[in-house]
Amino acid sequence: MSAEILAFPSGSSSDSSGASSEAQRGEAGRDASAGAAPVLVGCSHGTNDLTGRDVIRALLDDVRAARPDLDVREAFVDVQQPEVADVVTSVVAPPAATDGPDGSAPDAARPGDAVVVPLLLSGGFHVSVDVAAAVEDRGPGAGRAAASTPLGPDPRLVDLLADRLADVDVRPEDAVVIAAAGSSRPGAARDVEELAAGLRERVPGPVTVGYGAMAKPSVPDAVAAARADLAPGGRVVVAAYLLAPGFFYDRVLEAGGDVVTAPLAPDARLTAIVLDRYATAAATLAPPR
């Protein structure tokens, strides 16, 4: 059975109600140190899908447009380069460079501060291991680094996923299966279940969850279970709880749903969440040594 696929959004959502609601807390990032604001390192999983790469870059471009004062850099935990630890090191412990004419180090060689914002929708191995290791103290003379929490859970993600479902005209007789990436860490499943609980308040029919990997039920199993209990005339609508196209989204398209929503990015609410996570983490940086 082939699934109907909702067309990808052509740009950021016209609903910008969340674009600056809490992002004004970004002022904390500006004041986190006496010098420049910490570098914002947007760290995604990484993908071989060229469209998926463009979508993540577009999200970071939206962040740059919203906060042109920030140095925003891209990093990854898998598949693509540069690795997140290398990007953080380039900020907080840059390689030595030739002194300037006055004997001082050039700005590019001076240690700065960094905040890693995981461009991931829930906690899991990459957040608790890869990102956590990337922000470890580099020792005396190095800049400071901190990691924010992932983008989800967040009420704005519930709103965003509800909007994606509205785009496919979800009906009371339809069954919705949230398709999440999955993780071996139980905290990730709790994050997704929190989102599902919020979505159940917004969707008239049943809402269940399936995972792409490392957690049960799988998306195909969740789709099959939803179809077994489907109301007459209903559809199994798979809500892709994924930021961008890539390996997991391709698997979701093959999971047997009647309709598959587009991934979440780009959207102005994601931009706001990224900046909120950045501001909160920047405010936790310890005073300079």
Protein Blocks (a to p, Z undefined) as FASTA:
>chain_A
ZZddddddfbdcfblklmmmmmmmmmmmmmmpmbdcdddddddfbpabfklmmmmmmmmm
mmmmmmmmbccddddfehiacdfklmmmmmmmccdddddfkopacfklpccddddddfbf
bdcfklmmmmmmmmgcebehiacddddddfbdcfklmmmmmmmmmmnopafkbccdddde
biabfklmmmmmmmmmmmmmmpmbdcddddfbhpacdfklmmmmmmmmpcehiacddddd
bfbgcfklmmmmmnopabdcddfbdcfklmmmmmmmmmmmmmmpccdZZ
